[in-house]
Amino acid sequence: MKSLYIKLALAAALIIAAGIGIHQFTRNLQPHPGPQSPVANNTPDLAPIPLELPKPMFTSTPQDITVANLRKHLGRPRPPFLAPLGVTNVALGKPIYSTDDAPIIGEIQMITDGDKEAADGSYVELGPGLQSVTIDLEADHRIYAIVVWHYHKQPRVYFDVICQVSRDQDFIEGVTTLFNNDADNSAGLGIGPDQHYVETNEGELIPANGITARYVRLSSNGNTQNDLNHYIEIEVYALPADQPQP
């Protein structure tokens, strides 16, 4: 009788072991989930900024512009720029002032009037030498992109193009430089790392990474055609700073 109990116990142990082995085998066949990707719960919904381009005035970039550190033209449209949903051009119709109180052509207010075309009557011509224009957004904004059109009726390169933002109207404190292609510090704001570029209907898009500022300042110092400075339009894509973060 005792040997019978032993045999039954051994049989039961073999059945249990076989069951455990089958369970482990089938578990190993299941796909391994692997490491989980972190979930960016606070990532805002992004969309292309509502940028509308003016019609182009020329279709190819000339090869006879000789400027040091000149950016090579992409040869295709610029990719859309993504920013949080709700971003708009907050510079439209905003006050603007300039270092040149009496432009040679046009009125300073034309730079934020929404007209980006290259036709005569659409641009402002400032005097020679270093000149700047400053837009007052009238409140703090989180700025994601700034687009500037100097003059795109013909291909030109403008020198000492510098874009700065600040919450200080006088640009003494809290100044952030977003773009600077001054190669020799002739503007007195430091040597910049950015490249010169040929003006086109796309304008120059300057990322701002959501920086908070009220004032936007653009400077330039002549161009490859003459020593004058021109502006057609400046757009600032932003959200009000008091609006909850998306």
Backbone as JSON, one array per atom type, in Angstrom:
{
  "sequence": "MKSLYIKLALAAALIIAAGIGIHQFTRNLQPHPGPQSPVANNTPDLAPIPLELPKPMFTSTPQDITVANLRKHLGRPRPPFLAPLGVTNVALGKPIYSTDDAPIIGEIQMITDGDKEAADGSYVELGPGLQSVTIDLEADHRIYAIVVWHYHKQPRVYFDVICQVSRDQDFIEGVTTLFNNDADNSAGLGIGPDQHYVETNEGELIPANGITARYVRLSSNGNTQNDLNHYIEIEVYALPADQPQP",
  "N": [[0.82, -1.21, 0.0], [1.94, 1.19, 0.82], [3.82, 1.63, -1.23], [2.13, 2.13, -3.3], [1.0, 4.6, -2.59], [3.29, 6.14, -2.81], [3.82, 5.97, -5.55], [1.55, 7.23, -6.56], [1.94, 9.84, -5.55], [4.3, 10.58, -6.85], [3.36, 10.59, -9.48], [1.5, 12.67, -9.36], [3.21, 14.81, -8.84], [4.68, 14.88, -11.21], [2.66, 15.61, -12.98], [2.03, 18.2, -12.06], [4.46, 19.49, -12.48], [4.66, 19.32, -15.23], [2.5, 20.92, -15.96], [3.34, 23.45, -15.05], [5.55, 23.81, -16.71], [4.36, 23.96, -19.26], [2.84, 26.28, -18.93], [4.88, 28.19, -18.61], [6.13, 28.0, -21.08], [4.14, 28.81, -22.91], [3.86, 31.41, -22.03], [6.26, 32.53, -22.76], [5.93, 32.65, -25.44], [4.31, 34.8, -25.88], [4.19, 38.14, -27.25], [6.77, 40.35, -26.31], [6.38, 43.29, -24.47], [8.35, 45.23, -24.33], [10.38, 48.19, -23.56], [8.5, 50.95, -22.41], [7.46, 53.8, -24.26], [8.03, 57.15, -23.27], [5.29, 59.17, -22.27], [4.28, 62.21, -23.48], [2.58, 64.17, -21.77], [2.11, 66.87, -21.66], [2.56, 67.91, -24.13], [1.86, 70.27, -26.59], [-0.82, 70.61, -29.03], [0.15, 70.84, -32.35], [0.35, 72.86, -35.31], [0.67, 74.02, -38.73], [1.78, 77.41, -39.0], [-0.44, 80.11, -39.82], [0.53, 81.21, -42.38], [0.53, 83.21, -45.18], [1.82, 83.53, -48.33], [3.11, 86.15, -50.45], [2.8, 86.73, -54.02], [5.38, 85.37, -56.11], [8.11, 87.24, -57.53], [10.24, 86.59, -59.05], [11.66, 83.6, -60.42], [13.94, 82.09, -60.15], [17.06, 81.93, -58.42], [19.61, 84.26, -58.89], [23.01, 83.71, -59.92], [25.04, 85.49, -59.64], [25.38, 86.92, -57.33], [27.62, 87.87, -55.03], [28.46, 87.26, -51.97], [29.82, 86.94, -48.79], [29.51, 84.01, -46.76], [26.96, 83.15, -47.64], [23.76, 81.81, -47.67], [22.82, 78.78, -49.18], [20.34, 78.45, -51.64], [17.31, 76.65, -51.16], [15.91, 75.59, -53.31], [13.4, 74.65, -53.41], [10.06, 74.92, -52.0], [9.88, 76.35, -48.71], [9.66, 74.27, -45.83], [6.56, 73.8, -43.98], [6.06, 75.71, -40.99], [5.72, 74.67, -37.72], [3.62, 75.37, -34.95], [2.03, 75.99, -31.73], [-1.53, 75.37, -31.66], [-3.79, 77.98, -32.54], [-2.1, 80.1, -32.81], [-1.49, 83.32, -34.13], [-0.93, 86.11, -36.42], [0.18, 88.52, -34.61], [1.22, 91.01, -34.98], [-0.14, 92.48, -36.83], [-1.42, 95.54, -37.74], [-0.38, 96.72, -35.48], [1.28, 99.27, -33.44], [4.23, 100.86, -34.72], [7.57, 101.97, -34.85], [10.5, 103.83, -35.94], [14.07, 104.23, -36.49], [14.44, 106.03, -38.47], [12.75, 108.8, -38.89], [11.53, 110.01, -41.04], [10.79, 108.44, -43.63], [12.15, 107.74, -46.9], [10.54, 106.7, -48.88], [7.15, 105.82, -48.58], [5.23, 104.98, -45.55], [5.84, 104.33, -42.11], [3.9, 102.77, -40.84], [3.03, 101.05, -42.78], [4.44, 98.74, -42.61], [3.24, 96.94, -40.97], [0.77, 96.44, -42.09], [-0.35, 94.31, -43.4], [0.02, 94.01, -46.13], [1.96, 92.3, -48.27], [2.98, 92.25, -50.78], [5.21, 92.85, -53.57], [4.93, 95.1, -55.06], [5.22, 98.5, -56.32], [4.6, 101.01, -53.93], [4.04, 99.34, -51.9], [6.11, 99.04, -50.19], [8.47, 100.28, -47.71], [10.99, 102.72, -47.65], [13.89, 103.28, -45.99], [16.47, 105.5, -44.78], [20.07, 105.62, -45.55], [22.72, 103.53, -44.13], [22.89, 102.07, -40.79], [19.75, 101.1, -39.74], [16.69, 100.72, -37.9], [13.55, 99.11, -37.08], [10.83, 99.02, -34.81], [8.36, 97.07, -33.33], [5.5, 97.41, -31.37], [3.81, 95.19, -29.56], [1.88, 95.66, -27.77], [1.25, 94.18, -25.55], [2.5, 91.51, -23.51], [3.59, 88.63, -25.24], [3.77, 85.15, -26.15], [6.09, 84.26, -28.32], [6.47, 82.58, -31.37], [7.35, 82.57, -34.01], [8.89, 84.82, -36.32], [8.44, 86.66, -39.23], [10.0, 88.29, -41.87], [9.86, 90.54, -44.57], [11.96, 92.2, -46.58], [12.46, 93.26, -49.22], [11.33, 92.04, -52.15], [11.09, 92.31, -54.86], [13.15, 92.08, -56.58], [16.04, 89.94, -56.53], [17.97, 90.33, -53.67], [20.52, 90.86, -51.18], [20.44, 91.65, -47.82], [22.32, 93.45, -45.4], [23.73, 93.01, -42.1], [21.43, 92.07, -40.77], [19.4, 91.91, -38.07], [17.51, 90.52, -35.52], [15.71, 91.18, -32.68], [14.13, 90.68, -29.48], [12.19, 91.89, -26.7], [10.99, 92.72, -23.39], [11.31, 95.19, -22.63], [10.92, 98.45, -23.6], [12.99, 100.12, -24.41], [15.01, 98.4, -25.02], [17.12, 97.76, -23.28], [17.3, 96.1, -21.07], [16.87, 92.57, -20.58], [17.08, 91.6, -23.25], [16.78, 89.57, -26.09], [18.48, 88.08, -28.7], [17.43, 86.85, -31.71], [18.18, 86.45, -34.31], [21.07, 87.08, -36.23], [23.14, 88.26, -38.63], [25.39, 89.79, -38.84], [28.56, 90.06, -39.79], [30.87, 91.34, -38.98], [30.53, 92.92, -36.77], [29.67, 95.47, -37.38], [27.28, 96.69, -36.82], [27.38, 97.02, -34.18], [26.26, 95.31, -32.32], [27.35, 92.93, -31.76], [29.06, 90.1, -33.22], [27.37, 88.02, -35.45], [26.11, 84.62, -35.81], [24.55, 83.8, -37.93], [23.59, 83.17, -41.39], [23.94, 85.13, -44.44], [21.28, 85.84, -46.75], [19.29, 85.46, -49.72], [16.74, 87.65, -50.66], [13.39, 86.63, -51.04], [9.97, 85.89, -52.07], [9.15, 84.36, -49.98], [10.04, 85.48, -47.66], [12.0, 85.92, -44.62], [12.0, 83.53, -42.24], [12.06, 83.45, -38.82], [12.67, 81.49, -36.14], [11.31, 81.53, -32.79], [10.75, 80.11, -30.54], [8.76, 80.29, -28.53], [9.32, 82.4, -26.8], [8.78, 84.93, -24.34], [7.75, 88.2, -24.91], [7.27, 91.72, -25.57], [8.07, 93.65, -27.36], [9.39, 93.88, -30.65], [12.24, 94.04, -32.59], [13.79, 94.92, -35.62], [16.76, 95.17, -37.46], [18.86, 96.59, -40.05], [21.4, 97.16, -42.59], [21.8, 98.47, -45.21], [22.13, 97.03, -48.59], [22.82, 94.68, -51.28], [22.32, 96.13, -53.57], [22.17, 98.87, -53.01], [22.82, 101.42, -50.47], [20.6, 101.71, -48.91], [17.7, 100.97, -46.82], [15.02, 98.66, -46.61], [11.6, 97.76, -46.04], [8.9, 95.6, -46.37], [6.96, 94.06, -45.02], [6.38, 92.86, -41.69], [5.72, 90.05, -39.81], [4.45, 88.6, -36.83], [4.16, 85.69, -35.2], [2.27, 84.5, -32.65], [1.06, 83.86, -29.27], [-1.11, 85.3, -26.8], [0.49, 86.17, -23.74], [-0.86, 85.86, -21.37], [-2.64, 83.9, -21.87], [-3.62, 80.57, -21.14], [-1.13, 78.0, -21.13], [-0.89, 75.91, -24.0]],
  "CA": [[0.0, 0.0, 0.0], [2.83, 2.34, 0.88], [4.42, 1.87, -2.55], [1.09, 2.7, -4.15], [0.94, 6.03, -2.27], [4.49, 6.8, -3.37], [3.65, 6.08, -6.99], [0.55, 8.28, -6.82], [2.55, 11.13, -5.26], [5.22, 10.89, -7.95], [2.56, 10.92, -10.66], [0.94, 14.0, -9.17], [4.3, 15.78, -8.97], [5.01, 14.99, -12.63], [1.58, 16.37, -13.64], [2.17, 19.61, -11.67], [5.65, 20.03, -13.15], [4.34, 19.48, -16.65], [1.63, 22.08, -16.08], [4.17, 24.65, -14.9], [6.38, 23.95, -17.91], [3.51, 24.42, -20.36], [2.49, 27.68, -18.67], [6.05, 29.02, -18.88], [6.38, 27.97, -22.52], [3.17, 29.67, -23.6], [4.14, 32.8, -21.64], [7.4, 32.99, -23.56], [5.49, 32.87, -26.81], [3.62, 36.07, -25.99], [5.1, 39.23, -27.63], [7.29, 41.13, -25.19], [6.01, 44.69, -24.73], [9.53, 46.08, -24.42], [10.31, 49.42, -22.77], [7.42, 51.84, -22.8], [7.86, 55.14, -24.63], [7.46, 58.14, -22.36], [4.13, 59.88, -22.79], [4.42, 63.65, -23.26], [1.23, 64.62, -21.46], [1.98, 68.32, -21.8], [2.92, 68.33, -25.48], [0.71, 70.96, -27.2], [-1.17, 70.27, -30.4], [0.86, 71.73, -33.26], [-0.19, 73.03, -36.66], [1.42, 75.05, -39.47], [1.33, 78.77, -38.77], [-1.29, 80.55, -40.95], [1.35, 82.11, -43.19], [0.16, 83.32, -46.59], [2.93, 84.17, -49.04], [2.78, 86.96, -51.63], [3.19, 86.08, -55.27], [6.8, 85.56, -56.4], [8.45, 88.17, -58.6], [11.23, 85.92, -59.89], [11.51, 82.16, -60.22], [15.22, 81.44, -59.87], [18.02, 82.79, -57.73], [20.78, 84.53, -59.74], [24.27, 83.18, -59.42], [26.07, 86.52, -59.66], [25.46, 87.61, -56.05], [28.82, 87.41, -54.33], [28.42, 87.7, -50.58], [30.41, 85.92, -47.91], [28.6, 83.28, -45.87], [25.63, 83.22, -48.24], [23.02, 80.56, -47.57], [22.43, 78.18, -50.44], [18.89, 78.39, -51.8], [16.81, 75.28, -51.08], [15.44, 75.11, -54.6], [12.05, 74.15, -53.2], [9.39, 75.73, -50.97], [10.27, 76.12, -47.32], [8.68, 73.42, -45.13], [5.68, 74.52, -43.06], [6.57, 75.9, -39.64], [4.71, 74.23, -36.77], [3.51, 76.1, -33.69], [0.79, 75.6, -31.06], [-2.8, 75.79, -32.26], [-4.28, 79.27, -32.11], [-1.12, 81.15, -33.1], [-1.88, 84.24, -35.2], [-0.02, 87.24, -36.63], [-0.23, 89.55, -33.64], [1.8, 92.31, -35.36], [-1.01, 93.16, -37.79], [-2.03, 96.77, -37.28], [0.19, 97.21, -34.23], [2.15, 100.45, -33.58], [5.6, 100.61, -35.13], [8.37, 103.19, -34.99], [11.75, 103.58, -36.64], [15.16, 105.18, -36.3], [14.28, 107.04, -39.52], [11.42, 109.39, -38.68], [10.98, 110.49, -42.31], [11.2, 107.52, -44.7], [12.25, 108.28, -48.25], [9.33, 106.22, -49.55], [6.19, 105.11, -47.74], [5.0, 105.3, -44.15], [6.26, 103.23, -41.24], [2.75, 101.92, -40.51], [2.84, 100.08, -43.85], [5.2, 97.51, -42.32], [2.35, 96.01, -40.27], [-0.58, 96.63, -42.64], [-0.82, 93.08, -44.03], [0.35, 93.98, -47.57], [3.29, 91.71, -48.43], [3.34, 92.21, -52.19], [6.44, 93.59, -53.9], [4.6, 96.19, -55.99], [5.47, 99.87, -55.87], [3.57, 101.44, -53.01], [3.88, 98.35, -50.83], [7.3, 98.96, -49.32], [8.98, 101.49, -47.07], [12.43, 102.89, -47.87], [14.56, 104.06, -44.95], [17.73, 106.1, -45.19], [21.28, 104.78, -45.58], [23.35, 103.18, -42.86], [22.16, 101.18, -39.89], [18.41, 101.55, -39.38], [15.89, 99.68, -37.27], [12.14, 99.35, -36.83], [10.42, 98.33, -33.59], [6.92, 96.85, -33.23], [4.95, 97.28, -30.02], [2.68, 94.26, -29.59], [0.95, 96.24, -26.8], [1.14, 93.28, -24.4], [3.43, 90.39, -23.62], [3.15, 87.48, -26.03], [4.7, 84.04, -26.37], [6.37, 84.38, -29.75], [6.97, 81.32, -31.94], [8.05, 82.82, -35.27], [8.84, 86.17, -36.88], [8.73, 86.61, -40.66], [10.27, 89.64, -42.37], [10.09, 90.76, -46.0], [12.61, 93.5, -46.82], [12.18, 93.71, -50.59], [11.47, 90.84, -52.96], [10.81, 92.56, -56.27], [14.35, 91.54, -57.24], [16.86, 89.28, -55.51], [18.97, 91.14, -52.98], [20.96, 90.43, -49.86], [20.55, 92.77, -46.88], [23.43, 93.26, -44.47], [23.52, 93.28, -40.66], [20.04, 91.79, -40.4], [19.39, 91.5, -36.67], [16.17, 90.48, -34.94], [15.76, 91.08, -31.22], [12.86, 90.85, -28.77], [12.38, 92.29, -25.31], [9.84, 93.28, -22.68], [11.75, 96.55, -22.34], [10.75, 99.28, -24.79], [14.27, 100.7, -24.8], [15.94, 97.31, -25.35], [18.3, 97.85, -22.42], [17.3, 94.91, -20.23], [16.11, 91.43, -21.04], [17.06, 91.55, -24.72], [17.17, 88.29, -26.69], [18.75, 88.14, -30.14], [16.95, 85.64, -32.37], [18.85, 86.31, -35.61], [22.12, 88.09, -36.42], [24.13, 87.86, -39.65], [26.44, 90.81, -38.88], [29.81, 89.28, -39.78], [32.03, 92.1, -38.49], [30.07, 93.78, -35.68], [29.51, 96.85, -37.86], [26.08, 97.24, -36.2], [27.66, 97.24, -32.77], [25.47, 94.42, -31.47], [28.05, 91.66, -31.7], [29.16, 89.29, -34.44], [26.31, 87.02, -35.45], [26.43, 83.34, -36.44], [23.61, 83.44, -39.0], [24.05, 83.4, -42.77], [23.23, 86.03, -45.33], [20.31, 85.12, -47.57], [18.69, 86.22, -50.82], [15.33, 87.96, -50.44], [12.38, 86.04, -51.93], [8.6, 86.11, -51.6], [8.92, 83.6, -48.75], [10.5, 86.2, -46.49], [12.9, 85.19, -43.74], [11.29, 83.05, -41.07], [12.98, 83.38, -37.68], [12.03, 80.81, -35.0], [11.44, 82.24, -31.52], [10.69, 79.11, -29.46], [7.82, 80.61, -27.48], [9.86, 83.39, -25.86], [7.82, 85.97, -23.96], [8.23, 89.56, -25.18], [6.26, 92.68, -26.05], [8.63, 94.47, -28.43], [10.17, 93.17, -31.68], [13.07, 95.02, -33.32], [14.55, 94.44, -36.78], [17.77, 96.12, -37.94], [19.58, 96.25, -41.28], [22.44, 98.14, -42.9], [22.03, 98.47, -46.66], [21.96, 95.77, -49.31], [23.74, 94.5, -52.4], [22.0, 97.07, -54.63], [22.44, 100.23, -52.56], [23.03, 101.48, -49.02], [19.32, 102.01, -48.27], [17.05, 99.88, -46.1], [13.64, 98.53, -47.05], [10.71, 96.81, -45.37], [7.57, 95.44, -46.92], [6.07, 93.58, -43.96], [6.88, 92.02, -40.61], [4.65, 89.32, -39.13], [4.87, 87.98, -35.57], [3.2, 84.63, -34.88], [2.37, 84.38, -31.2], [-0.13, 83.75, -28.44], [-1.03, 86.18, -25.64], [1.21, 85.55, -22.63], [-1.79, 85.53, -20.29], [-3.46, 82.77, -22.28], [-3.03, 79.34, -20.59], [-0.27, 77.23, -22.03], [-1.66, 74.85, -24.67]],
  "C": [[0.85, 1.25, 0.0], [3.42, 2.66, -0.46], [3.42, 2.48, -3.51], [0.97, 4.2, -3.91], [2.12, 6.78, -2.87], [4.34, 7.0, -4.86], [2.65, 7.18, -7.34], [1.13, 9.67, -6.59], [3.5, 11.53, -6.37], [4.46, 11.29, -9.21], [1.98, 12.32, -10.56], [2.0, 15.07, -9.35], [4.66, 15.99, -10.43], [3.95, 15.8, -13.37], [1.71, 17.86, -13.34], [3.35, 20.24, -12.41], [5.37, 20.25, -14.63], [3.45, 20.7, -16.88], [2.4, 23.39, -15.99], [5.01, 24.9, -16.15], [5.57, 24.47, -19.09], [3.15, 25.88, -20.19], [3.66, 28.6, -19.02], [6.34, 29.1, -20.37], [5.43, 28.9, -23.27], [3.38, 31.13, -23.24], [5.26, 33.38, -22.49], [7.01, 33.25, -25.0], [4.78, 34.21, -26.98], [4.6, 37.17, -26.39], [5.48, 40.07, -26.42], [7.0, 42.61, -25.45], [7.2, 45.61, -24.87], [9.37, 47.32, -23.57], [9.23, 50.35, -23.3], [7.96, 53.22, -23.15], [7.26, 56.14, -23.66], [6.33, 58.89, -23.03], [4.26, 61.35, -22.44], [3.03, 64.24, -23.04], [1.02, 66.1, -21.72], [2.37, 68.82, -23.18], [1.72, 69.0, -26.15], [0.42, 70.42, -28.59], [-0.54, 71.31, -31.32], [0.17, 71.76, -34.62], [0.66, 74.05, -37.39], [0.88, 76.44, -39.15], [0.55, 79.25, -40.01], [-0.59, 81.59, -41.81], [0.91, 82.07, -44.64], [1.24, 84.12, -47.31], [2.42, 85.04, -50.19], [3.25, 86.26, -52.89], [4.68, 86.35, -55.56], [7.02, 86.5, -57.57], [9.56, 87.64, -59.48], [11.24, 84.45, -59.5], [12.82, 81.44, -59.94], [16.16, 82.45, -59.23], [19.23, 83.02, -58.61], [22.06, 84.04, -59.08], [25.36, 84.24, -59.3], [26.13, 87.34, -58.37], [26.62, 87.04, -55.26], [28.83, 88.04, -52.94], [28.99, 86.57, -49.72], [29.33, 85.29, -47.04], [27.15, 83.37, -46.34], [24.97, 81.85, -48.19], [22.64, 80.06, -48.97], [20.92, 78.06, -50.51], [18.43, 76.94, -51.83], [16.42, 74.72, -52.44], [14.06, 74.51, -54.53], [11.39, 75.01, -52.12], [9.88, 75.38, -49.56], [9.23, 75.23, -46.64], [7.79, 74.24, -44.22], [6.31, 74.6, -41.67], [5.46, 75.58, -38.65], [4.79, 75.04, -35.48], [2.21, 75.65, -33.01], [-0.46, 76.13, -31.75], [-3.23, 77.14, -31.7], [-3.33, 80.41, -32.37], [-1.61, 82.01, -34.27], [-0.8, 85.31, -35.37], [-0.47, 88.39, -35.75], [0.37, 90.91, -33.95], [0.88, 93.11, -36.27], [-1.67, 94.38, -37.15], [-1.45, 97.34, -36.0], [1.07, 98.43, -34.47], [3.58, 100.05, -33.91], [6.33, 101.93, -35.27], [9.76, 102.81, -35.49], [12.81, 104.59, -36.24], [15.15, 106.28, -37.36], [12.86, 107.6, -39.42], [10.75, 109.85, -39.98], [11.45, 109.58, -43.44], [11.23, 108.2, -46.06], [11.02, 107.93, -49.07], [8.45, 105.54, -48.51], [6.09, 105.64, -46.32], [5.32, 104.08, -43.3], [5.12, 102.25, -40.97], [2.48, 100.86, -41.59], [3.5, 98.74, -43.54], [4.35, 96.5, -41.55], [0.92, 96.1, -40.8], [-1.13, 95.4, -43.35], [-0.52, 92.96, -45.5], [1.8, 93.51, -47.73], [3.76, 91.68, -49.88], [4.55, 93.11, -52.46], [6.18, 94.78, -54.81], [5.02, 97.53, -55.43], [4.3, 100.33, -55.01], [3.33, 100.48, -51.87], [5.06, 98.31, -49.87], [7.67, 100.34, -48.78], [10.49, 101.55, -47.29], [12.99, 103.83, -46.8], [15.92, 104.54, -45.46], [18.9, 105.15, -45.13], [21.84, 104.52, -44.19], [22.47, 102.28, -42.02], [20.83, 101.81, -39.49], [17.66, 100.38, -38.74], [14.42, 100.11, -37.19], [11.74, 98.5, -35.63], [8.89, 98.27, -33.53], [6.55, 96.7, -31.76], [3.71, 96.38, -30.12], [1.62, 94.63, -28.56], [0.66, 95.34, -25.6], [2.17, 92.17, -24.59], [2.78, 89.25, -24.4], [4.22, 86.39, -25.99], [4.9, 83.93, -27.88], [7.0, 83.09, -30.26], [7.7, 81.54, -33.26], [7.86, 84.28, -35.68], [9.23, 86.05, -38.35], [8.9, 88.03, -41.16], [10.49, 89.59, -43.88], [10.71, 92.15, -46.14], [12.2, 94.06, -48.18], [12.39, 92.5, -51.5], [11.05, 91.05, -54.41], [11.97, 92.08, -57.13], [15.22, 90.91, -56.16], [17.94, 90.2, -54.97], [19.39, 90.42, -51.71], [21.08, 91.67, -48.98], [21.6, 92.43, -45.81], [23.02, 93.61, -43.04], [22.04, 93.13, -40.29], [20.04, 91.21, -38.99], [17.95, 91.58, -36.17], [16.3, 90.26, -33.45], [14.35, 91.26, -30.65], [13.16, 91.21, -27.33], [11.04, 92.68, -24.71], [10.11, 94.73, -22.3], [11.69, 97.38, -23.62], [12.07, 99.85, -25.3], [15.34, 99.67, -25.13], [17.25, 97.46, -24.57], [18.43, 96.59, -21.57], [16.48, 93.8, -20.88], [15.99, 91.31, -22.54], [17.54, 90.17, -25.19], [17.34, 88.47, -28.19], [18.36, 86.81, -30.77], [17.65, 85.39, -33.71], [19.87, 87.42, -35.72], [23.09, 87.58, -37.47], [25.19, 88.96, -39.87], [27.79, 90.11, -38.71], [30.98, 90.01, -39.15], [31.69, 93.08, -37.37], [29.95, 95.24, -36.12], [28.25, 97.5, -37.29], [26.27, 97.5, -34.71], [26.87, 96.37, -31.81], [26.1, 93.04, -31.36], [28.07, 90.95, -33.04], [28.14, 88.17, -34.37], [26.7, 85.76, -36.19], [25.59, 83.0, -37.66], [24.11, 83.84, -40.37], [23.28, 84.53, -43.44], [22.3, 85.2, -46.2], [19.76, 86.05, -48.65], [17.2, 86.42, -50.53], [14.45, 87.29, -51.5], [11.0, 86.34, -51.36], [8.3, 85.33, -50.32], [9.27, 84.4, -47.49], [11.49, 85.36, -45.7], [12.14, 84.82, -42.47], [12.29, 82.8, -39.94], [12.26, 82.69, -36.53], [12.3, 81.56, -33.7], [11.2, 81.35, -30.31], [9.8, 79.5, -28.29], [8.31, 81.61, -26.45], [8.82, 84.47, -25.58], [8.43, 87.35, -24.16], [7.07, 90.41, -25.64], [6.76, 93.42, -27.28], [9.5, 93.6, -29.35], [10.93, 94.22, -32.48], [13.85, 94.33, -34.43], [15.5, 95.54, -37.24], [18.35, 95.63, -39.25], [20.5, 97.41, -41.63], [22.78, 98.11, -44.38], [21.92, 97.1, -47.27], [22.9, 95.73, -50.51], [23.46, 95.45, -53.56], [22.34, 98.51, -54.28], [22.6, 100.23, -51.04], [21.77, 101.84, -48.26], [18.73, 100.75, -47.62], [15.56, 99.85, -46.43], [12.9, 97.5, -46.19], [9.38, 96.8, -46.1], [6.6, 95.07, -45.81], [6.87, 92.8, -42.92], [5.68, 91.37, -39.95], [5.23, 88.62, -37.9], [3.8, 86.96, -35.18], [3.35, 84.26, -33.42], [1.01, 84.12, -30.57], [-0.01, 84.75, -27.29], [-0.37, 85.46, -24.46], [0.28, 85.16, -21.5], [-2.75, 84.41, -20.64], [-2.83, 81.49, -21.72], [-2.2, 78.6, -21.62], [-1.08, 76.12, -22.68], [-1.23, 73.48, -24.19]]
}
